[in-house]
């Protein structure tokens, strides 16, 4: 077989897809199996957010099993939580039972990579054991790093690196984030999405993402969701909690205001 283009390789891996392939992001607490299934029906790739808690009895894994009964889609796992050590014990049986189309493994801790824990997960997740994700036909993408590398320059650098390191492999690179407009978050407003009403309203009212949103690790810090390694951050709509942060309000005081507002069911200081 001759060399495949990136598009045709992706189509070969996911025969139901049509070009240009639209990928539905696994946004936790927003996306679900219904949305992911609809994305796939439309010729895209729907990804179900599979969670980050892998200890026995995790509610996230219970919910995942329920979601997979409705749609056998691609899954997106976050491997940054310490409970990742239970992945093979708790998550793998769910994968073996439901056989999703693909598995996306994101944000492992560097020490877990160095110790070979992530490689063992990859080997067990693939139908034929392999020593690297590229050898098994599994490809990679990633959250933008906190250092702020722009996607326009980052993508060709990644492609060049992969060509040099895996010259004998055909690897598909999917660039996510930094190249979208308001349509890219429209799925958050669909009736099937789990997006809370206050966030739907805020998203609809927000314009000019270049100035109304900010990329920072502070979003995770203030809402205690900093489970990912510190090299990753996220983008959110600027809110009172962030404006206070920029104005020099201490983290301790900012956190008190955040918790007080949440207790009073005031959503204005929550992160979107």
C-alpha positions in Angstrom: 0.0 0.0 0.0 1.3 3.4 -0.9 1.8 6.2 1.6 -1.5 7.7 2.9 -2.2 11.4 3.3 -3.1 12.5 6.8 -6.8 12.8 5.9 -7.0 9.4 4.2 -5.1 7.8 7.1 -7.7 9.2 9.5 -10.5 8.0 7.3 -8.9 4.6 7.3 -8.8 4.5 11.1 -12.4 5.8 11.3 -14.2 4.6 8.2 -17.4 6.4 9.0 -15.7 9.9 8.8 -16.1 12.4 6.1 -13.7 15.3 5.4 -13.1 17.7 6.8 -13.3 15.6 10.0 -14.9 17.4 13.0 -13.8 16.1 16.4 -16.2 16.7 19.3 -14.0 17.5 22.3 -14.4 15.5 25.6 -15.3 18.5 27.7 -15.9 17.2 31.2 -19.3 18.1 32.8 -20.5 19.3 29.4 -20.1 16.6 26.7 -21.8 13.2 27.0 -22.5 10.0 25.0 -25.5 11.5 23.2 -23.5 14.4 21.8 -20.5 12.2 21.0 -22.8 9.8 19.1 -24.4 12.6 17.1 -21.0 13.9 16.1 -20.1 10.4 14.8 -23.4 10.0 13.0 -22.6 13.3 11.2 -19.2 11.9 9.9 -17.1 13.3 12.7 -15.3 11.7 15.8 -17.2 12.1 19.1 -15.2 11.7 22.3 -16.9 10.9 25.6 -15.2 12.5 28.6 -14.2 9.4 30.6 -12.9 11.1 33.7 -9.8 11.0 35.9 -10.8 9.1 39.0 -9.8 5.4 38.7 -10.0 4.1 42.3 -12.4 1.2 42.9 -16.0 2.4 43.2 -15.3 5.7 41.3 -18.6 7.4 40.3 -16.9 8.5 37.1 -16.3 4.9 36.0 -19.8 4.0 36.9 -21.1 6.9 34.8 -18.8 5.9 31.9 -20.2 2.4 31.8 -23.7 3.8 31.6 -22.7 6.2 28.8 -21.1 3.4 26.8 -24.3 1.4 26.8 -25.8 4.3 24.7 -22.8 5.0 22.4 -19.6 3.0 21.7 -17.5 6.0 21.0 -14.0 7.3 21.5 -13.1 7.9 25.1 -10.9 10.7 26.6 -9.1 9.9 29.9 -7.1 12.3 32.0 -4.2 10.4 33.6 -2.9 13.1 36.0 -4.7 11.9 39.1 -2.8 9.7 41.6 -5.6 7.1 41.2 -4.2 6.4 37.7 -2.4 3.5 39.4 -5.8 1.7 39.4 -6.4 2.2 35.7 -5.7 -1.4 34.6 -7.7 -2.7 37.5 -10.8 -0.6 37.1 -11.0 1.1 33.7 -9.6 -1.6 31.5 -12.4 -4.1 32.2 -14.9 -1.4 31.0 -12.9 -0.9 27.8 -12.8 -4.7 27.2 -16.5 -5.0 27.7 -17.6 -2.1 25.5 -14.8 -2.0 23.0 -14.8 1.8 22.2 -13.6 3.0 18.8 -10.5 4.5 20.3 -9.0 5.7 23.6 -7.4 9.1 24.2 -4.9 9.3 27.1 -4.2 12.8 28.2 -1.9 14.7 30.6 0.0 11.9 32.4 2.4 12.8 35.2 6.0 12.8 34.0 7.1 10.5 36.8 4.4 7.9 35.6 5.8 8.1 32.1 9.4 7.7 33.3 8.3 4.7 35.4 6.7 3.0 32.4 3.2 3.1 33.9 1.7 4.9 30.9 3.4 2.5 28.5 1.8 -0.4 30.2 -1.6 1.2 30.0 -1.1 1.9 26.3 0.0 -1.7 25.7 -3.1 -3.1 27.4 -5.5 -0.7 25.7 -4.4 -1.7 22.2 -5.7 -4.9 20.7 -2.2 -6.0 19.9 0.5 -5.3 22.5 3.0 -2.8 21.5 6.0 -1.0 22.9 4.9 2.5 21.9 1.7 4.2 21.0 2.8 5.0 17.4 3.7 1.4 16.7 0.2 0.3 17.5 -1.4 2.8 15.2 -2.4 5.1 18.1 -1.7 8.8 17.5 -1.3 11.7 19.8 -2.4 15.2 20.5 -2.2 17.5 23.5 -3.3 20.5 25.5 -1.4 23.7 24.9 1.4 24.0 27.4 1.4 26.8 29.9 4.5 28.4 28.4 2.2 29.6 25.6 3.6 28.1 22.4 1.3 29.3 19.6 -0.5 26.6 17.7 0.6 28.1 14.3 4.2 27.4 15.1 3.8 24.5 17.4 2.0 22.1 14.9 4.7 22.1 12.2 7.4 21.7 15.0 5.5 18.6 16.3 5.1 17.2 12.8 8.9 17.7 12.1 9.7 16.0 15.4 7.5 13.0 14.6 8.9 12.6 11.1 12.5 12.6 12.5 11.7 10.2 15.5 9.3 7.9 13.7 10.4 8.0 10.1 9.0 4.5 9.4 5.5 5.3 10.8 2.5 7.0 9.4 1.2 9.3 12.1 -1.9 11.5 12.1 -1.6 14.8 14.0 -4.8 16.5 15.1 -4.4 20.2 16.1 -6.9 21.2 18.8 -7.6 24.7 20.1 -6.4 28.1 19.1 -7.9 27.8 15.6 -11.6 28.1 16.3 -14.3 30.7 16.6 -17.7 30.8 18.4 -19.0 27.8 16.5 -16.3 25.8 18.2 -18.2 26.0 21.6 -21.7 25.9 20.1 -22.1 22.3 21.3 -22.0 23.6 24.9 -25.4 25.2 24.3 -27.2 22.2 22.8 -30.1 20.8 24.7 -28.3 17.5 25.1 -25.2 19.2 26.8 -24.8 19.0 30.6 -23.8 22.7 30.6 -25.4 24.5 33.6 -27.9 27.3 32.7 -25.7 30.1 34.1 -22.8 29.0 31.9 -25.0 28.8 28.9 -26.1 32.4 29.5 -22.6 33.6 30.0 -21.3 31.8 26.9 -24.1 33.4 24.8 -23.4 36.8 26.1 -19.6 36.7 25.7 -18.1 38.3 22.6 -14.5 39.0 21.4 -12.7 35.9 22.9 -9.3 37.6 22.4 -10.1 40.0 25.3 -12.9 38.3 27.2 -11.1 35.1 27.8 -7.7 34.4 29.5 -5.4 31.4 29.4 -4.1 30.6 32.9 -3.5 27.9 35.5 -5.3 30.1 38.0 -8.7 28.8 36.8 -7.9 25.4 38.1 -6.2 26.7 41.2 -9.3 28.7 42.4 -11.8 25.9 41.8 -9.4 23.1 43.1 -9.3 21.2 39.8 -5.6 21.4 39.3 -5.2 17.7 38.8 -3.0 18.1 35.6 0.7 18.7 35.7 1.6 22.3 36.0 2.9 22.4 32.4 -0.8 22.5 31.3 -3.3 25.3 31.7 -6.7 26.2 30.4 -8.7 29.0 28.9 -11.8 30.5 30.6 -14.0 33.6 30.4 -12.6 36.4 32.6 -14.7 36.7 35.8 -14.5 38.5 39.1 -12.2 35.9 40.6 -9.6 36.5 37.9 -10.0 40.3 37.9 -9.3 40.2 41.7 -6.3 38.0 41.0 -4.9 40.5 38.6 -5.6 43.4 41.0 -3.4 41.7 43.6 -6.0 40.1 45.9 -4.3 37.3 47.8 -5.2 33.7 46.8 -6.5 33.0 50.3 -8.8 36.0 50.2 -9.9 35.2 46.6 -10.7 31.7 47.6 -12.8 32.9 50.6 -14.8 35.1 48.2 -15.1 32.2 45.7 -16.4 29.8 48.4 -18.7 32.3 49.9 -20.3 33.1 46.6 -20.7 29.4 45.8 -22.3 28.8 49.2 -24.8 31.6 48.5 -25.6 30.1 45.1 -24.0 33.1 43.5 -22.5 31.8 40.2 -20.7 35.0 39.2 -17.4 33.9 40.6 -17.4 30.4 39.2 -15.2 29.4 36.3 -16.5 29.0 32.8 
